[in-house]
Amino acid sequence: MGPTELMEMMYLADIFKLLGDKTRLTIMALLHVQSLCVRDLVEILQASQPSVSQHLAKLKMHGLVKEHRKGAWVFYSINGDNNPMMNVILRELPDMRPIVEKQQQRLSPAL
């Protein structure tokens, strides 16, 4: 195994370790549906804001998620520049659309 392959194996080991956490894996599945802010994730996960922010920071540090501002809100989304292996993982995660849609309906009820 050459240096390039060894680096790739180390990278993948770090990613798998990072995604071995159920909360971070769930966050990735949710963000695979659409961009969400911390408030949405806190409500969906029923977790504390500091906990969710810490998980997002780890995902961001490894380049798996990115953030963008919309006014006072910070939204997180999947970083499309990921390793191709990440796209395979994302495709295999459970479909979280019903959960995200339910959250969106709570925030903007029909008139």
N, C-alpha and C positions, 0 to 999 in steps of 0.2 A: 504494500500500500504506500503510495507516494504522499508527499506533503499536502497536495490539493485534496486528495481523497480523505486524508486524516482530518483536515480542517472541516470538510463537509460533514464527516461523521460526528465531530465535536459539536458543530452547529446543530445538527439534527438532534443529538442527545440533549442539548440545552432546550431546544424547542419542545421536545417530548416531555422533558421534565417540567417545563413551564406549563404545558397543557395538561399535565397529569393532575392538576388541581381542578376539582369539579367546578368551582366558581369561575375560574378563568376560561375553562372550556365552554361553560354556559354563556359567558359574556361573548366569546367569539361566535357562538351559534346565533345569539341575538343580533350581534352587529352584522352578521352575514345577511340578515333580513333587511336592515336599514340602519342608518346612523341614529344613535341615541345619546341623550345627555345623561349625566350622572344621576339626576333625579329619577329618570325613567328606570335606569338600572337598579337603583336602590329599591324602588317600589316593586319591580318585577322579582328581584332576588330576595326581597325581604331581608336585606343586609344593611349595615350601617354605612353612612356616607364615607367615613374614613376608610373602611374596609374596601368598598368598591373602588374608591380613588387609588388605593394602594395596588389593587389588582390591575387597574388600568395603567398605572405607572409602569408596572413590570412588563405588561404587554407592549406598551409604547417603547420602553427601553430596548426591547428585543426587535422592534420594527414591525410588529404584527398589527398594531393599530396606529391610527393617526388622529389628530384632533383639528377641528376648525371652529372658529367663533361665529356665532350668529347673535349679534347684540351682546347681551350680558351672559348668554349661554354658551357653553363649550360642548360641542357634539363630537362623539367618537365614532369612527368607522374603520372598517378593515383596510389595511394598507395594501393596495393592489400591486405593489412592487415586491410582493413576497416571493419566497422560494416556491417553485412549482409544486413542491410536496405539500405546502400549506393549502393550495387550492384543492388537492385531493382530499385532505383532511376535512376542509370546510364542506365539501360536497357530501361527505359521509356523516356529518352531524345531523341530529334530529331536526326536523323542520319546526322552527320556532315562530313561524308567521302567526298562528292563532294567538300566541301569548303577546306578541308585539301589537297585533291589531286590537286585542282586548285592552291593552294599556293605552293605546291611542284613542280608543273610544271613551275611556274614562276621562281623558284629558280634554276632549272636545266632544261632548255629547251632542247628539242630533237635535236640531231645533224642531 
